[in-house]
Amino acid sequence: MTTENLLTFDDTSVAFEAKSDRELKKTHFIFASMNNPLLVRVGTALTSLALKLKLPVKGLIRSTMFDQFCGGEAIDKCEKTIDHLGRYHVRTILDFSAEGQEDEASFDFTRDEALRVADFAKENPNIAFCVVKLTGLGSRELMARVQEGKTLKPGEAARFEAFKARVEAIAKRAYDNGLRFMIDAEESWIQDVIDGIAYDLMRKFNRERPVVYITYQFYRHDALEKMKQGYADLTAEGCFFAAKLVRGAYMEKERERAEEKGYRDPIQADKAATDRDYNLAQEFILDHIDRFSVCSGTHNEMSCALLAGLMEAKGLKRNDERVYFSQLLGMSDNISFNLAKEGYNVSKYVPYGPVEKVLPYLFRRAEENSAIKGQSGREFILIKKEIERRKANK
């Protein structure tokens, strides 16, 4: 299927309607900075050093990168962002994005925080999904050992069971509260464990409606077949199937590890193969929409236009609850707000947490934007276009 005569995402008056002139100029500055890979590398290194030396830089971080890509430092501090997006019919995926914790107390805290999000979301119709990364709830090293088939010691086995119990507690709360619960994808050497947990939770909670969403990263060459097989297996057992589709976030790390350990690189040969499988996945889902719900998490305009076209071809309403589009807060507003304006279900992934704890997430956003060809450049051009349009209309 082609995307000719379908949606376009160039209307900057819609894309940036939610931003004041001052906010737009700040966003222009941030993306101009991210257009410079050297500046990004130096800036992230200096920021890390300044925080280690306890220099007073949190205010600067909070007023720039943090405000652009995060909702706040606590759940209640995100309400302004959630309500602001909601006024433009864009819903929120609220995610506690503190990273790098590796002890049981931190895992328990993340579970409790996710439960608080689920209770908060129950009372706020502008929140579309709950989401977690399972490495926030259990040991990455332990997951790798399980995936490798190693025998766990008694203490490790107990920790692994505690980890699974944390995930199930969040899924149950989402189910009880009438919500959707997404499990993020991570590195390939722990992904089989994550997928297994997601499938088990689908078997338990997806009997009446789609509650638990698994995530597939389509820069992996096996993602499309894994998704099709998962769908076949779970629907054969009488479950609804639900998935978030992304292109992926760990490519360099994956390739380095595959080369180091001498196994087949799990990453697609090129971007064209990733795009092909991503779009084939969307077509498969729309062909099986009676039992399949999807959140298409992409910043690719072609994939969004394709999905919208597929919905039209299948006779689906634009606001069909089985189909969501999603982008990260602070990025691709031209996609999010134009889709929302046209009546599609749109959500923004809104990370939150203490400034120092979400820095790994912020650094990743900066590095990915500077590394992905055309990503920050595209954002920068659109922002500049809107600034010039507003000047001309004054």
N, C-alpha and C positions, 0 to 999 in steps of 0.2 A: 504493500500500500504506500502511496506517495503522500507527501504533506502539502501538495500544491493547493492553493486557495484555502488553506486552513488558517489557524491562528498565526498572528505575528506578534512580536513582543517589543516593538520599537517605539511605542507611545510613551515617551518619558513623562508626559504630564500625568498619566495614570501611575506609572512606575514609582514616581517620587512625590505623589500627591500628599503622602503622609509626613513628608519632611519639610520643615521650615527652611527658609533661605540659609539661616545660620547652620542648621544641621546638615544641609546639602553641601555647604562649603567645607565643613569638617570631614564629611565622607569623602569629598574630592581630595582633600589633603591625605587622608589615610590610604586611599587607593593609589594616589600618585606615589606615595612612599613605597607601597608594596610592589609597584612596577619596577623597582630597583632591587634585584636580588642581593647585591652587595650590601646595600643599606639594610635589608632585612636580616642578613647574617650578622652584621655588626650590631644592629639594634637589639636582636634577641640575646646575643652574648653579653652586651653591656647591661641589659635589663636584669639578666640572671645574676650578674656580678653585683650590681647595685643592691639587689634584694638580699644577697648573702652578706653584704657589708652593712645591711640595715640602713641604707640611705633612704631618704624620704621621697620615693618615686611612685608609691602606690597611687597617689592622687593623679599623677600624669597618666599612668596606665589606665586608671578608671575612666578618665575623661576622654580617652582616645580609643584604643583597641577594645577595651572592656565594654564601653558603651556601645561600640559598633556591633560586636558579636555576642554579647551576653545580656541576659535579662536583668540581673541583679545579683547581690551576694547572698540572698536568702529567698525562700519561697514568696513571702509577703512583699519583698522588694521588687518582685517581678510583675506585680499586679498592674502597674502603670503600663509596662510593655504589652502585657496580655490584653488589656483593655484597649490600648491604642491600636494594636493589630486588629482586634475584633471589630472596631468601628469601620474597618475596610473589608470586613468579611474574610479575614485571614485568621485562622485558628492557630493554636500553639501546641507544640510538643515540648513539654517542660522537662529538662534533663539536668540532674545534679552532676556536674562535670568535674568534680575534684578527682585527680588522678594520682597514681603513684603510691597509694596506700597498700601495705602488704601485711597487715596483722588482723587477727580475728576481731579485735575491738573496732577497728575501722570498717571491716566488712559488716559488722552488726549496725554500726552507725549509718552506713549507706543504705542498708535494708530499711532501717527505721525512717530515714529521709525519704526513700521511695514510697513507703507507706503513707507518709505525710502528704506527699505529692498526690497520691491516689485519692486521699480524703479531700484534699483541696480541690482536685479536678472534679470530684463528684458535685461540688457546689458551683462550679464555673463552667458554663457551656462553651466558653471560648477555648477550652483545652480539649484537643482532639484525641491525644494518645498519652499514655505513660510509657517511659522507655528506660532501659538500663543497659549498661555494659556489664557483662557477667564478671569481668576482672575487677569490678568494684565490689563484688560480693564474695569472691573466693580467690585463692592463690593461683596465679598464672602458672607457676612452676608445677603445682599439683595437677592442674588440668593437663599440662603437657605430659606428665608421667602417666596419667590415666589413658590419654590418647595413644601413647606409645605402648600400652599394654603391660606396663611394669606393675609388679605386685606392690601394693601399698602396705606400709607398716600399720599396726593398729591405730596409732595416733593420727596418721594420715587418712586412713579410711574414715575415722570419725569426723575429721575436718571436712572431708569431701561430702559426707552426708549432711553436715551442717550447712555447707555451701548450697547444696541442692534444696534444702529446706528454706533457706533465705529466698531463693528465687521463687519457689512455689508460694511462699507467703505473700509476695508481691502480686503474683498472678491471681491468687485467690481474692485478694483485696480488690484488684481491678475487676474481676468477674463479679464480685458481690456489689461493687459500686456501679455496675453497668458500663464499664470503660473498656478501651482497647489497650493492650499491653505489648509493646515492641521490644524484642531482644536484639540488640545490635550485633553485627558481625565483627569478628576480630581476626587475628592472625591464623594462617592455615594450620599451624601445629597445635592449636587448641580448638579449632573450629568444629571438628567432629564431635567433641564433647559438648560444645555449645549447641550444635544442631540436635544432638540426642536429647538434651534437656528440653529444648524448644518443642520437639516432636512429642515428648512425653506429656508436656503441659498442654499441647493442642489436644491430645487424646482425652485429657481430663476436662478441659474447659471449653473446647470448641464444638461441643455436641449440639448446642442450641443456636449458636451464633458465632461469628468470628471474634474471638477475644485475643488470643495469643498470635502475634505476628513474628515469623522468622525473618531474618535478613539474608539476602544473597548479594554477593559482590561479583559483578559481571566482568571485572578484569581477570577473574579466574576462569580458566578454560573449561572447567567442569561445572560451572554454576548453573547453566541452563538445564543440563541433564539432571543435576541434583534436584532442582526445583520441580521438574516434571515428575521425577520418581517420588519425591516427597508428596506431591499432590496426589499421585495415583495411590500411594500407600495409605495416606490419611483419609482420603475420601472413601476408599474401599472399606474403611472401618467406621464409616458413618459420620465423619467429622467435617466441619467447614475448614477450608484451608485459607491462610492469610499470610501475606509476605510483604516485606519492604524490599524494594529493588534499589540498589546503589551501584555505582561503578566501582568504588573501592578506595581505601585510604592507606594501604600498607605496601605499596608496590616495591619501593626501593628496599625495604627491610626483607620482603619476601624473596626477592631475587638474590640479595646478598647471602641469605641463609641457605637457599637452595644450592648456590655455588659452593659455599663453604662446606656443606654436608654431603654434597654430591648426589642430590636427588633431582628429579625433574622439576623445572621451574613451573610453579602453579599459575603463573601469569600468562595471559594471552600474548600472542606473538606481536600484536600491534593494536593501536587504538581502534582501527577499523573493525577488528574482530570483536572487541569489547562492545562497540556501538551496535554491531550486527546482532550479537546475542542479547543485549539489553532490549532491543526493539523486538526481537523474536519472542522474548519473554512476555512483553506487553501484549503481543498478539495472542500468545497462548492463553494468557489470563483472560482476556476479553472473550476468547472462544469458550472458556469454561467458567464464565462469570457467575453462573448459578450457584457454584460452590466455592468460589475463589474471591477474596477481597485483597486489594492491593493499595500500598502507599508507594507511589513512584517518586523516590527521593533523588532528584537529578537537577543539575544546573544546565542541562543540554536542551536548547530550545527545540531542536529537531525531534527529540524523544517526547517532549511535552506536546508538541503539535501533533505528533503521530498518535499519542494516546487519546487526545481530544478527538481526533478524526475517527479513531476506532470506536470510541463511545458513540459518536454520531451515526456511524455505519451500523452499529448494533441496535440503534434505537434507544440508547440509554439516556436518561435525563442527565443534565450536566451536574446536578447535585446528588447523583446516586451515591448513597453512603458506602457502597462497596469500592469506590474509586476515589483516592486522594492523591493530590500532587503535594510535594514538599521540597522546600529549600531551606538552607541555613539562614538564621537571622543575620542581617547585615550584608547578604549577598543575593544577587539575581532578583532584586526587587522588580525588575522589568518583567520577569516571568511570573512571580507570585501575585503581584497586584493586578496585572492584566488578566491572568486566569480568574482571579477572584471577581474582577469586574464583569467578566463574562458568565459568572454564575457557577464556576467549578468549585469543588471542595479543595481548599488550599490550606496548608499548615506550614508554619515556620518552626524549625528546630531551634529552641531557645535554651541554651546552656545557662546554668547559674552556679554560684558558689563563691567562696572567698577569693579575692583577687589572686593571692599567691598560689592557691590550689588549682585555679583554672588556667594558669600560665601555660602549662603544656598544651592545652587545647588552643589557646590564642597563638602560641608559637607555630603550631601545626597549620592554623589557618593562614598565617602570614607566609610560611614557607610554601604551602601548596599553591597559594595565589601567585607567588612569584615564580614558581616552577611550572605551573600548567600554562602551556602556550595559549595566549589570548585571553585567559580568564580575567586577570585583574585589568588587562588592557581593555577588554570589552566593557567591564564595569566603569572604568575611568572615562571612556569615550561617551557612554550614555549619561553619566553624571555631568560631564562637561557640556553635553548637548542640552540638558535640562537647565543648567545655569544660564546658558546663552539664550534659551527660549524665554526664560523668565525676564532676563534683562530687556529683550526685545519687546516684551509685552507690557513693560512698565511705562 
